[in-house]
Amino acid sequence: MTSHTTTTADAVAVVNAYGKALAAEDRAAIVALYAEDAEIIPENLPSLRSSAAIEAFYIATFNEINMQVTLQVKSAEVHDKFAVVRSEQPVMVTAKADGARIPSYFRELFVLRNTSAGWRICNYMFSQSPGQAETPA
């Protein structure tokens, strides 16, 4: 049996893997971290549900922008087969069309489910906090 500390660390490892895959624009690695019935709940956009919709979301994102990501896990809790991980990310967003750089700050909430394949993201919600974004030096 896995201990609470280990399962919490395993859930956090999935979120950290998400941050690394996001920085690398590795769509396949990101999609593999999601459960098949997962949902993304983005700020100011309709919610997305299904592997195909989630993959299309990341394809569109990576076609439009590049992100220098520094994901920071702020809290993590495990409750039976579910984990809740909250993170924040100072991000430098670069538009691929014109190279414009925009400092951003994302606040994220991941709900993960412990499946037979390990922890998988089943709900992901994010919002931006422009007041926390750092201006480039």
C-alpha positions as CSV (number, residue, x, y, z in Angstrom):
1,M,0.0,0.0,0.0
2,T,1.2,3.5,-0.8
3,S,1.6,5.9,2.0
4,H,0.0,9.4,2.1
5,T,3.3,11.1,1.6
6,T,4.2,8.9,-1.4
7,T,0.8,9.4,-3.0
8,T,1.0,13.1,-2.5
9,A,4.5,13.2,-4.0
10,D,3.2,11.1,-6.9
11,A,0.3,13.5,-7.6
12,V,2.7,16.5,-7.4
13,A,5.1,14.7,-9.8
14,V,2.3,14.7,-12.4
15,V,1.7,18.4,-12.0
16,N,5.5,19.1,-12.3
17,A,5.6,16.8,-15.4
18,Y,2.8,19.0,-16.8
19,G,4.9,22.1,-16.2
20,K,7.9,20.6,-17.9
21,A,5.9,19.4,-20.9
22,L,4.2,22.8,-21.2
23,A,7.6,24.6,-21.3
24,A,8.8,22.1,-23.9
25,E,5.5,22.5,-26.0
26,D,5.2,18.7,-25.7
27,R,1.5,18.2,-26.5
28,A,1.7,14.4,-26.5
29,A,3.2,14.3,-23.0
30,I,0.6,16.8,-21.7
31,V,-2.3,14.9,-23.2
32,A,-1.0,11.6,-21.7
33,L,-1.2,13.2,-18.2
34,Y,-5.0,13.7,-18.5
35,A,-7.7,11.1,-17.8
36,E,-9.8,10.2,-20.8
37,D,-12.9,12.0,-19.4
38,A,-10.9,15.0,-18.2
39,E,-12.1,18.6,-18.4
40,I,-10.2,21.9,-18.8
41,I,-11.9,24.9,-17.3
42,P,-10.1,28.0,-18.7
43,E,-10.7,31.6,-17.8
44,N,-12.9,33.4,-20.3
45,L,-13.3,30.3,-22.6
46,P,-15.8,27.5,-22.7
47,S,-14.9,24.4,-20.8
48,L,-13.3,21.5,-22.8
49,R,-14.1,17.9,-22.2
50,S,-12.6,14.9,-24.1
51,S,-9.1,13.9,-25.1
52,A,-9.7,15.3,-28.6
53,A,-10.9,18.7,-27.3
54,I,-8.0,18.9,-24.9
55,E,-5.4,18.0,-27.6
56,A,-6.9,20.6,-29.9
57,F,-6.6,23.2,-27.1
58,Y,-2.9,22.6,-26.8
59,I,-2.4,22.5,-30.5
60,A,-4.0,25.9,-30.8
61,T,-2.1,27.2,-27.8
62,F,1.3,26.1,-29.1
63,N,0.5,27.4,-32.6
64,E,-0.1,30.9,-31.2
65,I,2.3,31.4,-28.3
66,N,5.4,30.2,-26.6
67,M,5.6,30.2,-22.8
68,Q,8.6,30.4,-20.5
69,V,7.1,28.6,-17.6
70,T,8.1,28.3,-13.9
71,L,5.5,26.2,-12.3
72,Q,5.4,26.4,-8.5
73,V,3.3,23.9,-6.5
74,K,1.7,25.8,-3.6
75,S,-0.3,23.1,-2.0
76,A,-1.2,19.4,-2.4
77,E,-3.7,17.2,-0.7
78,V,-4.7,13.6,-1.2
79,H,-8.2,12.3,-0.4
80,D,-8.7,8.6,-1.1
81,K,-8.4,8.3,-4.9
82,F,-8.4,12.1,-5.6
83,A,-5.7,14.7,-5.2
84,V,-6.0,18.5,-5.3
85,V,-2.8,20.4,-6.3
86,R,-2.7,24.1,-6.5
87,S,0.1,25.9,-8.4
88,E,1.1,29.3,-9.6
89,Q,3.2,30.2,-12.6
90,P,5.0,33.3,-13.5
91,V,5.1,33.0,-17.3
92,M,6.6,35.0,-20.1
93,V,4.3,34.6,-23.1
94,T,5.7,35.3,-26.5
95,A,3.3,35.6,-29.5
96,K,4.6,33.6,-32.4
97,A,3.0,35.9,-34.9
98,D,4.9,39.1,-34.0
99,G,7.3,38.2,-31.1
100,A,5.5,40.4,-28.6
101,R,6.4,39.4,-25.1
102,I,3.8,39.6,-22.4
103,P,4.5,38.9,-18.7
104,S,1.7,36.8,-17.2
105,Y,0.9,35.0,-14.0
106,F,-1.3,31.9,-13.9
107,R,-3.0,30.4,-10.9
108,E,-4.0,26.8,-11.4
109,L,-6.0,24.1,-9.7
110,F,-5.5,20.5,-10.7
111,V,-7.8,17.7,-9.5
112,L,-6.2,14.3,-10.1
113,R,-7.7,10.8,-9.9
114,N,-5.6,7.8,-9.0
115,T,-6.3,5.4,-11.9
116,S,-4.9,2.0,-12.7
117,A,-2.3,3.9,-14.9
118,G,-1.4,6.2,-11.9
119,W,-2.4,9.7,-11.1
120,R,-4.1,11.5,-14.0
121,I,-5.5,15.0,-14.3
122,C,-9.3,14.9,-14.4
123,N,-10.0,18.6,-13.9
124,Y,-7.8,21.5,-14.6
125,M,-8.8,25.1,-14.0
126,F,-6.7,28.2,-14.5
127,S,-6.9,31.9,-14.4
128,Q,-4.5,34.8,-14.9
129,S,-3.6,37.3,-12.3
130,P,-2.1,40.3,-14.2
131,G,-1.2,42.2,-11.0
132,Q,1.2,39.4,-10.1
133,A,3.0,39.4,-13.4
134,E,6.6,40.7,-13.3
135,T,7.7,43.2,-15.9
136,P,10.8,42.1,-17.7
137,A,14.1,43.9,-16.8
